[in-house]
Amino acid sequence: MILLKNVSKSYKKKIILNHVNYQFADTGFYCLYGPSGLGKTTLLNAIAHEINVHGTIETRSEEHTSE
């Protein structure tokens, strides 16, 4: 399971992720799609803990909270 709670990220003054809340189940297939520049890669990098974000990202094994 991956749980996103109020995940937000901005670069300079541009908001990339704005209070994202979602729960991904352990089973299933998920797809992120959309035009370039909407935050798909930013969200994946946040889930992988490659970038700092505001909010909380929980996985089965750990919880990552930033402010």
BELJO-V255435 format. One record per backbone hydrogen bond with DSSP energy under -0.5 kcal/mol. CO is the residue of the C=O (numbers start at 1). NH is the residue of the N-H. If there is no record, write none. Layout:
# BELJO-V255435
co->CO nh->NH
co->CO nh->NH
This chain:
# BELJO-V255435
co->1 nh->60
co->2 nh->24
co->3 nh->58
co->4 nh->6
co->4 nh->22
co->5 nh->56
co->7 nh->20
co->8 nh->54
co->9 nh->16
co->9 nh->17
co->10 nh->12
co->11 nh->14
co->13 nh->15
co->14 nh->11
co->14 nh->16
co->17 nh->9
co->17 nh->19
co->20 nh->7
co->22 nh->4
co->23 nh->25
co->24 nh->2
co->31 nh->33
co->35 nh->38
co->39 nh->43
co->40 nh->44
co->41 nh->45
co->42 nh->46
co->43 nh->47
co->44 nh->48
co->45 nh->50
co->45 nh->51
co->46 nh->49
co->54 nh->8
co->55 nh->66
co->56 nh->5
co->57 nh->64
co->58 nh->3
co->62 nh->59
co->63 nh->65
co->64 nh->57
co->66 nh->55
